[in-house]
Amino acid sequence: MYEHELSWAHGIADRAAEIGLGMFLGEGLEVRRKADLSLVTQADLEIERMVREKLAVAFPGDRILGEEEGGPLDPDGRVWVLDPIDATANFARGVPIWAVLLGLMVDGEVVVGVVDAPALGERYAAVRGAGATCNDRQIRVSDIETVADAQVLHAQLTELLRGPQREATLGLIDEAWRERGIGDFWAHLLVARGAAEVAFEPSLNLWDWAALKVIVEEAGGRMTTFEGDPVAHKSSVLTTNGVLHHELVRRLSG
């Protein structure tokens, strides 16, 4: 089920990679700040425009929510959720950790996810009930059971340290076997492929996590808010290998 949608999403990722790589590290890249002070580039705009045009032909009855041009937050029916370039700041500064995120939600559940990071040479994909892959090879979360043995990834550290998670964050940083400030898509997918055990961020938009969620869960991990509730638009996001999830919810929600 959803094999056709997955195949189409892979084709879109191929085209998006061409657009993105064609502008990455190029001279004269136009970068501007949006009202929320986040960055947007020509590549973001061109990729989203391309996806919308292709979707209208391939699935004319489906809707789309994109970071740059908006769309429905209503979960009913089929909605494609697009982040044309996740980690735009990285893209703009020449850091190769950026990706195109495309997910299909059906009645509020993400059933297909494709994440392409062409500058890293990594493509992740999943269909609900069929497992998750990186470059067509099955991926699986780790089975590490303690924070002391875990690699813990965090983002938006200033916000974490200013908010109610300050003490929990400092405790995790102090106790973890290894901690790193890695955010955006890559942190959560490192958990999915077993290279880390925990990734947490205080606030993400729907397009930041939709494609990631099905990949993480099909790899055996979990993604919730800090309180253990279903993730939502602009909610906190906690991704773990599953084994550590209850412990992390206890700490971050306390």
HELIX and SHEET records of a PDB file:
HELIX    1   1 GLU A    3  MET A   23  1                                  21    
HELIX    2   2 GLN A   42  ALA A   58  1                                  17    
HELIX    3   3 THR A   88  ARG A   93  1                                   6    
HELIX    4   4 VAL A  147  ASP A  149  5                                   3    
HELIX    5   5 LEU A  157  ARG A  162  1                                   6    
HELIX    6   6 ARG A  166  GLU A  175  1                                  10    
HELIX    7   7 ASP A  184  ALA A  192  1                                   9    
HELIX    8   8 LEU A  206  GLU A  218  1                                  13    
HELIX    9   9 HIS A  245  SER A  253  1                                   9    
SHEET    1   A 2 VAL A  31  ARG A  33  0                                        
SHEET    2   A 2 LEU A  39  THR A  41 -1                                        
SHEET    1   B 7 ARG A  63  GLY A  66  0                                        
SHEET    2   B 7 ARG A  78  ASP A  86  1                                        
SHEET    3   B 7 ALA A  99  VAL A 106 -1                                        
SHEET    4   B 7 GLU A 109  ALA A 117 -1                                        
SHEET    5   B 7 GLU A 122  VAL A 127 -1                                        
SHEET    6   B 7 ALA A 132  CYS A 134 -1                                        
SHEET    7   B 7 ARG A 137  GLN A 138 -1                                        
SHEET    1   C 5 ARG A 178  ARG A 180  0                                        
SHEET    2   C 5 GLN A 151  HIS A 154  1                                        
SHEET    3   C 5 VAL A 198  LEU A 204  1                                        
SHEET    4   C 5 SER A 235  THR A 240 -1                                        
SHEET    5   C 5 ARG A 222  THR A 224 -1                                        
END                                                                             
